[in-house]
Amino acid sequence: MWRRFRKIMLGVLLVLVMLVGIGALYQWYGSVQDRKAYRPVGKLYEVEGNKMHLYSEGEGDITVVFASGWGTVNPYADFYPLYEGLKQHVKIAVYDRFGYGYSDTTDRPRDIDTITDEIHQLLKVSKQKPPYIFVGHSLGALETIRYAQRFPEEVKGIVFIDGGSPEYYKESPELTFIPWIYKGLRTTGILRLLYHFDGFAAWVSDQSNGDKLLTEDLKALNRKGTLLKIGNRNMVDELQLSRENAEVVMTGGKPLHIPITVLTADYFGKLDEDRSWRDSQAELPVWSTTGKQIIVRDSSHYIHSYQPKAVVDELLLMLGREE
């Protein structure tokens, strides 16, 4: 009986190994095809021996620079509802950190000063001209604050889109298992397979309104970006260093002598259910001598995917071009 059980278990193990192998081959072949169609929409620039991507459009004396949140695989697609409403008023620039969008994956550490150094070099080599107004979503808030601390003469203001405060990230539990789960689903082909089921793409993008404000082409870019990028080592390292990076920002000095607008999602009336997040959002304006908070109704974490006009209006107000 024991011998028979061992044979059954060995058979099951062999089947699982075969399925994982088939899935990995399926992912490899799909990735080859995806890379052929996943072409940079902006330009690639050499930064520290690797290529970083930046998309720029519009004209003006001030440039609005977009910093994406953690795991936002294609910032160009993600911020589309915003820059479409801004580019006729001002110059915009959307950058991809290493490991995101069309940028390379790098071996350089993902500490906050390395990241801001890379952003600074990218803006310089791509001939962007300060002053900048930074738009920081989620974890992207840390690099925007740190950039303003290190290069204060270049930053005119910051708008946070449900951006996390340094204090919040310093105290948050580490969720480093999340990118490993994403990576496992991607590399085994399971994630690619799931995209064939109706409703899965909308479920994945639930916090960003199911990508309803994106064109079909941009939805396809998001899908390809997810299948090529999600859970890569740069994303893993960013999350692992989020506490340490928050501590560096906290020791960098505050308040900043620039306007900061904190746009906080109301999570469709459920903001109060997460008291630590709610309270940290209320305290985030103290990072500026002229900070303010606005609760954006009928929105979730990706406010710009639900209420882009609310974000655009605040940016135009900061630019002195309220309409």
DOTI-440933 format. One record per residue (C-alpha): x, y, z; chain; residue number from 0; residue in one letter. Coordinates in pm, whole numbers, m for minus. Example, Ala and Ser with C-alpha at 12.3 -4.5 7.8 and 13.67 -1.06 7.14 Angstrom:
<pts>
+--------+--------+--------+------+-----+------+
!      x !      y !      z ! unit ! pos ! code !
+--------+--------+--------+------+-----+------+
!   1230 !   m450 !    780 !    A !   0 !    a !
!   1367 !   m106 !    714 !    A !   1 !    s !
+--------+--------+--------+------+-----+------+
</pts>
This chain:
<pts>
+--------+--------+--------+------+-----+------+
!      x !      y !      z ! unit ! pos ! code !
+--------+--------+--------+------+-----+------+
!      0 !      0 !      0 !    A !   0 !    m !
!    281 !    243 !     92 !    A !   1 !    w !
!    465 !    159 !   m230 !    A !   2 !    r !
!    152 !    229 !   m432 !    A !   3 !    r !
!    102 !    562 !   m253 !    A !   4 !    f !
!    460 !    664 !   m330 !    A !   5 !    r !
!    409 !    585 !   m698 !    A !   6 !    k !
!     93 !    796 !   m707 !    A !   7 !    i !
!    266 !   1088 !   m537 !    A !   8 !    m !
!    564 !   1059 !   m774 !    A !   9 !    l !
!    325 !   1059 !  m1069 !    A !  10 !    g !
!    148 !   1369 !   m940 !    A !  11 !    v !
!    483 !   1543 !   m887 !    A !  12 !    l !
!    595 !   1458 !  m1241 !    A !  13 !    l !
!    269 !   1592 !  m1383 !    A !  14 !    v !
!    311 !   1916 !  m1184 !    A !  15 !    l !
!    670 !   1954 !  m1307 !    A !  16 !    v !
!    554 !   1899 !  m1664 !    A !  17 !    m !
!    276 !   2154 !  m1627 !    A !  18 !    l !
!    515 !   2412 !  m1482 !    A !  19 !    v !
!    757 !   2345 !  m1767 !    A !  20 !    g !
!    484 !   2380 !  m2028 !    A !  21 !    i !
!    364 !   2699 !  m1860 !    A !  22 !    g !
!    714 !   2847 !  m1854 !    A !  23 !    a !
!    757 !   2764 !  m2223 !    A !  24 !    l !
!    418 !   2923 !  m2295 !    A !  25 !    y !
!    527 !   3238 !  m2110 !    A !  26 !    q !
!    863 !   3248 !  m2290 !    A !  27 !    w !
!    703 !   3223 !  m2633 !    A !  28 !    y !
!    436 !   3479 !  m2545 !    A !  29 !    g !
!    700 !   3718 !  m2410 !    A !  30 !    s !
!    897 !   3696 !  m2735 !    A !  31 !    v !
!    584 !   3797 !  m2926 !    A !  32 !    q !
!    492 !   4071 !  m2678 !    A !  33 !    d !
!    837 !   4232 !  m2695 !    A !  34 !    r !
!    803 !   4270 !  m3071 !    A !  35 !    k !
!    493 !   4487 !  m3018 !    A !  36 !    a !
!    605 !   4657 !  m2695 !    A !  37 !    y !
!    792 !   4946 !  m2850 !    A !  38 !    r !
!    883 !   5267 !  m2664 !    A !  39 !    p !
!    631 !   5546 !  m2719 !    A !  40 !    v !
!    881 !   5809 !  m2606 !    A !  41 !    g !
!   1260 !   5802 !  m2617 !    A !  42 !    k !
!   1524 !   5593 !  m2446 !    A !  43 !    l !
!   1818 !   5767 !  m2279 !    A !  44 !    y !
!   2133 !   5619 !  m2131 !    A !  45 !    e !
!   2150 !   5657 !  m1754 !    A !  46 !    v !
!   2422 !   5481 !  m1557 !    A !  47 !    e !
!   2489 !   5232 !  m1835 !    A !  48 !    g !
!   2125 !   5134 !  m1893 !    A !  49 !    n !
!   1831 !   5275 !  m2089 !    A !  50 !    k !
!   1558 !   5479 !  m1921 !    A !  51 !    m !
!   1240 !   5581 !  m2096 !    A !  52 !    h !
!   1073 !   5922 !  m2094 !    A !  53 !    l !
!    766 !   6040 !  m2281 !    A !  54 !    y !
!    728 !   6415 !  m2326 !    A !  55 !    s !
!    469 !   6632 !  m2496 !    A !  56 !    e !
!    341 !   6989 !  m2499 !    A !  57 !    g !
!    511 !   7322 !  m2446 !    A !  58 !    e !
!    559 !   7565 !  m2162 !    A !  59 !    g !
!    797 !   7720 !  m1912 !    A !  60 !    d !
!    699 !   7468 !  m1642 !    A !  61 !    i !
!    711 !   7092 !  m1687 !    A !  62 !    t !
!    469 !   6860 !  m1506 !    A !  63 !    v !
!    660 !   6541 !  m1423 !    A !  64 !    v !
!    469 !   6222 !  m1343 !    A !  65 !    f !
!    599 !   5966 !  m1090 !    A !  66 !    a !
!    409 !   5637 !  m1090 !    A !  67 !    s !
!    323 !   5418 !   m794 !    A !  68 !    g !
!    468 !   5077 !   m714 !    A !  69 !    w !
!    377 !   4804 !   m963 !    A !  70 !    g !
!    234 !   5042 !  m1224 !    A !  71 !    t !
!    383 !   4853 !  m1515 !    A !  72 !    v !
!    323 !   5116 !  m1784 !    A !  73 !    n !
!    319 !   5476 !  m1650 !    A !  74 !    p !
!    259 !   5615 !  m1999 !    A !  75 !    y !
!    m72 !   5429 !  m2019 !    A !  76 !    a !
!   m157 !   5484 !  m1653 !    A !  77 !    d !
!   m130 !   5865 !  m1664 !    A !  78 !    f !
!   m303 !   5902 !  m2001 !    A !  79 !    y !
!   m627 !   6049 !  m1852 !    A !  80 !    p !
!   m417 !   6329 !  m1700 !    A !  81 !    l !
!   m170 !   6434 !  m1965 !    A !  82 !    y !
!   m442 !   6431 !  m2230 !    A !  83 !    e !
!   m609 !   6708 !  m2029 !    A !  84 !    g !
!   m286 !   6896 !  m1963 !    A !  85 !    l !
!    m71 !   6888 !  m2275 !    A !  86 !    k !
!   m253 !   7182 !  m2436 !    A !  87 !    q !
!   m168 !   7394 !  m2130 !    A !  88 !    h !
!    181 !   7284 !  m2027 !    A !  89 !    v !
!    471 !   7056 !  m2106 !    A !  90 !    k !
!    442 !   6709 !  m1952 !    A !  91 !    i !
!    699 !   6435 !  m1892 !    A !  92 !    a !
!    626 !   6076 !  m1787 !    A !  93 !    v !
!    931 !   5877 !  m1680 !    A !  94 !    y !
!    973 !   5505 !  m1623 !    A !  95 !    d !
!   1191 !   5403 !  m1331 !    A !  96 !    r !
!   1420 !   5110 !  m1400 !    A !  97 !    f !
!   1208 !   4796 !  m1413 !    A !  98 !    g !
!    900 !   4984 !  m1536 !    A !  99 !    y !
!    743 !   5065 !  m1871 !    A ! 100 !    g !
!   1005 !   5064 !  m2145 !    A ! 101 !    y !
!   1309 !   5115 !  m1921 !    A ! 102 !    s !
!   1568 !   4844 !  m1867 !    A ! 103 !    d !
!   1596 !   4642 !  m1550 !    A ! 104 !    t !
!   1906 !   4745 !  m1358 !    A ! 105 !    t !
!   2147 !   4585 !  m1111 !    A ! 106 !    d !
!   2180 !   4915 !   m923 !    A ! 107 !    r !
!   2026 !   4929 !   m572 !    A ! 108 !    p !
!   1678 !   5073 !   m534 !    A ! 109 !    r !
!   1753 !   5305 !   m245 !    A ! 110 !    d !
!   1582 !   5643 !   m268 !    A ! 111 !    i !
!   1895 !   5847 !   m341 !    A ! 112 !    d !
!   1997 !   5618 !   m628 !    A ! 113 !    t !
!   1646 !   5644 !   m771 !    A ! 114 !    i !
!   1636 !   6025 !   m748 !    A ! 115 !    t !
!   1987 !   6047 !   m896 !    A ! 116 !    d !
!   1864 !   5846 !  m1195 !    A ! 117 !    e !
!   1554 !   6063 !  m1236 !    A ! 118 !    i !
!   1769 !   6377 !  m1216 !    A ! 119 !    h !
!   2007 !   6243 !  m1481 !    A ! 120 !    q !
!   1718 !   6135 !  m1704 !    A ! 121 !    l !
!   1550 !   6477 !  m1691 !    A ! 122 !    l !
!   1883 !   6642 !  m1765 !    A ! 123 !    k !
!   1993 !   6417 !  m2053 !    A ! 124 !    v !
!   1645 !   6437 !  m2210 !    A ! 125 !    s !
!   1677 !   6819 !  m2199 !    A ! 126 !    k !
!   1378 !   6879 !  m1972 !    A ! 127 !    q !
!   1396 !   7224 !  m1819 !    A ! 128 !    k !
!   1298 !   7309 !  m1462 !    A ! 129 !    p !
!   1107 !   7427 !  m1275 !    A ! 130 !    p !
!    906 !   7110 !  m1236 !    A ! 131 !    y !
!    575 !   7032 !  m1074 !    A ! 132 !    i !
!    588 !   6669 !   m967 !    A ! 133 !    f !
!    283 !   6445 !   m961 !    A ! 134 !    v !
!    345 !   6151 !   m728 !    A ! 135 !    g !
!    111 !   5855 !   m709 !    A ! 136 !    h !
!    121 !   5610 !   m416 !    A ! 137 !    s !
!    483 !   5503 !   m341 !    A ! 138 !    l !
!    599 !   5757 !   m601 !    A ! 139 !    g !
!    539 !   6020 !   m332 !    A ! 140 !    a !
!    867 !   5924 !   m163 !    A ! 141 !    l !
!   1084 !   6000 !   m464 !    A ! 142 !    e !
!    907 !   6330 !   m533 !    A ! 143 !    t !
!    967 !   6453 !   m178 !    A ! 144 !    i !
!   1326 !   6333 !   m187 !    A ! 145 !    r !
!   1384 !   6498 !   m523 !    A ! 146 !    y !
!   1257 !   6829 !   m381 !    A ! 147 !    a !
!   1484 !   6787 !    m78 !    A ! 148 !    q !
!   1793 !   6723 !   m290 !    A ! 149 !    r !
!   1722 !   6959 !   m582 !    A ! 150 !    f !
!   1501 !   7232 !   m429 !    A ! 151 !    p !
!   1583 !   7488 !   m697 !    A ! 152 !    e !
!   1421 !   7263 !   m960 !    A ! 153 !    e !
!   1085 !   7194 !   m795 !    A ! 154 !    v !
!    798 !   7443 !   m797 !    A ! 155 !    k !
!    533 !   7223 !   m635 !    A ! 156 !    g !
!    401 !   6871 !   m578 !    A ! 157 !    i !
!     60 !   6713 !   m623 !    A ! 158 !    v !
!      8 !   6376 !   m454 !    A ! 159 !    f !
!   m243 !   6132 !   m598 !    A ! 160 !    i !
!   m326 !   5916 !   m298 !    A ! 161 !    d !
!     44 !   5937 !   m222 !    A ! 162 !    g !
!    174 !   5765 !     87 !    A ! 163 !    g !
!    354 !   5971 !    350 !    A ! 164 !    s !
!    707 !   5882 !    465 !    A ! 165 !    p !
!    564 !   5826 !    814 !    A ! 166 !    e !
!    311 !   5578 !    677 !    A ! 167 !    y !
!    566 !   5376 !    482 !    A ! 168 !    y !
!    807 !   5373 !    775 !    A ! 169 !    k !
!    546 !   5204 !    994 !    A ! 170 !    e !
!    379 !   4985 !    731 !    A ! 171 !    s !
!    424 !   4607 !    745 !    A ! 172 !    p !
!    653 !   4469 !    478 !    A ! 173 !    e !
!    456 !   4306 !    197 !    A ! 174 !    l !
!    752 !   4170 !      6 !    A ! 175 !    t !
!    571 !   3844 !    m69 !    A ! 176 !    f !
!    339 !   4028 !   m311 !    A ! 177 !    i !
!    592 !   4084 !   m593 !    A ! 178 !    p !
!    713 !   3725 !   m556 !    A ! 179 !    w !
!    359 !   3601 !   m608 !    A ! 180 !    i !
!    326 !   3820 !   m917 !    A ! 181 !    y !
!    660 !   3693 !  m1047 !    A ! 182 !    k !
!    564 !   3331 !   m989 !    A ! 183 !    g !
!    233 !   3372 !  m1171 !    A ! 184 !    l !
!    409 !   3549 !  m1459 !    A ! 185 !    r !
!    707 !   3316 !  m1508 !    A ! 186 !    t !
!    496 !   2998 !  m1492 !    A ! 187 !    t !
!    255 !   3125 !  m1758 !    A ! 188 !    g !
!    m42 !   3118 !  m1518 !    A ! 189 !    i !
!    m94 !   3493 !  m1543 !    A ! 190 !    l !
!    m85 !   3482 !  m1923 !    A ! 191 !    r !
!   m340 !   3200 !  m1921 !    A ! 192 !    l !
!   m571 !   3388 !  m1683 !    A ! 193 !    l !
!   m592 !   3681 !  m1925 !    A ! 194 !    y !
!   m787 !   3454 !  m2160 !    A ! 195 !    h !
!  m1076 !   3439 !  m1912 !    A ! 196 !    f !
!  m1348 !   3700 !  m1952 !    A ! 197 !    d !
!  m1338 !   3964 !  m1682 !    A ! 198 !    g !
!   m985 !   3887 !  m1558 !    A ! 199 !    f !
!   m827 !   4199 !  m1711 !    A ! 200 !    a !
!  m1095 !   4419 !  m1551 !    A ! 201 !    a !
!  m1046 !   4239 !  m1219 !    A ! 202 !    w !
!   m669 !   4297 !  m1227 !    A ! 203 !    v !
!   m724 !   4667 !  m1289 !    A ! 204 !    s !
!  m1005 !   4700 !  m1035 !    A ! 205 !    d !
!   m838 !   4984 !   m839 !    A ! 206 !    q !
!   m783 !   5175 !  m1162 !    A ! 207 !    s !
!  m1150 !   5164 !  m1263 !    A ! 208 !    n !
!  m1100 !   4865 !  m1486 !    A ! 209 !    g !
!   m896 !   5089 !  m1719 !    A ! 210 !    d !
!  m1226 !   5226 !  m1851 !    A ! 211 !    k !
!  m1070 !   5564 !  m1938 !    A ! 212 !    l !
!   m800 !   5405 !  m2155 !    A ! 213 !    l !
!   m817 !   5333 !  m2526 !    A ! 214 !    t !
!   m806 !   4972 !  m2640 !    A ! 215 !    e !
!   m446 !   5020 !  m2753 !    A ! 216 !    d !
!   m346 !   5146 !  m2408 !    A ! 217 !    l !
!   m527 !   4856 !  m2240 !    A ! 218 !    k !
!   m323 !   4622 !  m2460 !    A ! 219 !    a !
!     m2 !   4802 !  m2354 !    A ! 220 !    l !
!    m96 !   4753 !  m1989 !    A ! 221 !    n !
!   m155 !   4384 !  m2049 !    A ! 222 !    r !
!    176 !   4338 !  m2228 !    A ! 223 !    k !
!    355 !   4540 !  m1961 !    A ! 224 !    g !
!    208 !   4321 !  m1689 !    A ! 225 !    t !
!    310 !   4001 !  m1864 !    A ! 226 !    l !
!    664 !   4130 !  m1927 !    A ! 227 !    l !
!    740 !   4333 !  m1614 !    A ! 228 !    k !
!    532 !   4258 !  m1307 !    A ! 229 !    i !
!    730 !   4128 !  m1011 !    A ! 230 !    g !
!   1076 !   4187 !  m1162 !    A ! 231 !    n !
!   1374 !   4230 !   m932 !    A ! 232 !    r !
!   1362 !   4611 !   m937 !    A ! 233 !    n !
!   1001 !   4605 !   m816 !    A ! 234 !    m !
!   1092 !   4353 !   m548 !    A ! 235 !    v !
!   1383 !   4568 !   m430 !    A ! 236 !    d !
!   1171 !   4886 !   m423 !    A ! 237 !    e !
!    921 !   4726 !   m189 !    A ! 238 !    l !
!   1190 !   4570 !     30 !    A ! 239 !    q !
!   1355 !   4910 !     73 !    A ! 240 !    l !
!   1035 !   5112 !    119 !    A ! 241 !    s !
!   1080 !   5143 !    498 !    A ! 242 !    r !
!   1445 !   5236 !    472 !    A ! 243 !    e !
!   1371 !   5483 !    194 !    A ! 244 !    n !
!   1096 !   5642 !    404 !    A ! 245 !    a !
!   1341 !   5689 !    691 !    A ! 246 !    e !
!   1588 !   5864 !    459 !    A ! 247 !    v !
!   1315 !   6103 !    343 !    A ! 248 !    v !
!   1210 !   6170 !    702 !    A ! 249 !    m !
!   1564 !   6274 !    795 !    A ! 250 !    t !
!   1592 !   6495 !    488 !    A ! 251 !    g !
!   1416 !   6790 !    641 !    A ! 252 !    g !
!   1067 !   6940 !    639 !    A ! 253 !    k !
!    864 !   7138 !    572 !    A ! 254 !    p !
!    936 !   7200 !    205 !    A ! 255 !    l !
!    895 !   7562 !     99 !    A ! 256 !    h !
!    680 !   7478 !   m200 !    A ! 257 !    i !
!    304 !   7420 !   m233 !    A ! 258 !    p !
!    187 !   7061 !   m188 !    A ! 259 !    i !
!   m164 !   6942 !   m268 !    A ! 260 !    t !
!   m267 !   6608 !   m120 !    A ! 261 !    v !
!   m545 !   6443 !   m318 !    A ! 262 !    l !
!   m693 !   6160 !   m110 !    A ! 263 !    t !
!   m933 !   5901 !   m248 !    A ! 264 !    a !
!  m1251 !   5852 !    m47 !    A ! 265 !    d !
!  m1260 !   5485 !   m154 !    A ! 266 !    y !
!  m1627 !   5527 !   m233 !    A ! 267 !    f !
!  m1709 !   5625 !    124 !    A ! 268 !    g !
!  m1482 !   5366 !    289 !    A ! 269 !    k !
!  m1178 !   5583 !    368 !    A ! 270 !    l !
!  m1250 !   5572 !    742 !    A ! 271 !    d !
!  m1219 !   5193 !    742 !    A ! 272 !    e !
!   m839 !   5224 !    722 !    A ! 273 !    d !
!   m762 !   5467 !   1002 !    A ! 274 !    r !
!   m383 !   5457 !    967 !    A ! 275 !    s !
!   m406 !   5553 !    599 !    A ! 276 !    w !
!   m675 !   5815 !    665 !    A ! 277 !    r !
!   m476 !   5976 !    945 !    A ! 278 !    d !
!   m148 !   5972 !    751 !    A ! 279 !    s !
!   m320 !   6145 !    461 !    A ! 280 !    q !
!   m452 !   6417 !    691 !    A ! 281 !    a !
!    m99 !   6475 !    823 !    A ! 282 !    e !
!     77 !   6471 !    483 !    A ! 283 !    l !
!     17 !   6844 !    409 !    A ! 284 !    p !
!    255 !   6938 !    696 !    A ! 285 !    v !
!    539 !   6844 !    462 !    A ! 286 !    w !
!    478 !   7186 !    305 !    A ! 287 !    s !
!    459 !   7537 !    443 !    A ! 288 !    t !
!    151 !   7577 !    222 !    A ! 289 !    t !
!      7 !   7226 !    211 !    A ! 290 !    g !
!   m357 !   7132 !    171 !    A ! 291 !    k !
!   m565 !   6816 !    147 !    A ! 292 !    q !
!   m863 !   6748 !    m77 !    A ! 293 !    i !
!  m1081 !   6438 !    m46 !    A ! 294 !    i !
!  m1179 !   6322 !   m394 !    A ! 295 !    v !
!  m1522 !   6165 !   m391 !    A ! 296 !    r !
!  m1619 !   5857 !   m590 !    A ! 297 !    d !
!  m1262 !   5739 !   m639 !    A ! 298 !    s !
!  m1019 !   5469 !   m535 !    A ! 299 !    s !
!   m639 !   5449 !   m507 !    A ! 300 !    h !
!   m584 !   5542 !   m874 !    A ! 301 !    y !
!   m780 !   5867 !   m845 !    A ! 302 !    i !
!   m677 !   5970 !  m1197 !    A ! 303 !    h !
!   m856 !   5665 !  m1338 !    A ! 304 !    s !
!  m1185 !   5778 !  m1180 !    A ! 305 !    y !
!  m1175 !   6156 !  m1147 !    A ! 306 !    q !
!   m899 !   6289 !  m1377 !    A ! 307 !    p !
!  m1057 !   6635 !  m1391 !    A ! 308 !    k !
!  m1009 !   6676 !  m1015 !    A ! 309 !    a !
!   m635 !   6618 !  m1058 !    A ! 310 !    v !
!   m604 !   6834 !  m1370 !    A ! 311 !    v !
!   m791 !   7121 !  m1203 !    A ! 312 !    d !
!   m553 !   7120 !   m906 !    A ! 313 !    e !
!   m251 !   7112 !  m1134 !    A ! 314 !    l !
!   m383 !   7405 !  m1337 !    A ! 315 !    l !
!   m450 !   7591 !  m1013 !    A ! 316 !    l !
!    m92 !   7533 !   m900 !    A ! 317 !    m !
!     27 !   7647 !  m1242 !    A ! 318 !    l !
!   m180 !   7963 !  m1206 !    A ! 319 !    g !
!   m396 !   7869 !  m1502 !    A ! 320 !    r !
!   m726 !   7784 !  m1340 !    A ! 321 !    e !
!  m1006 !   7753 !  m1590 !    A ! 322 !    e !
+--------+--------+--------+------+-----+------+
</pts>
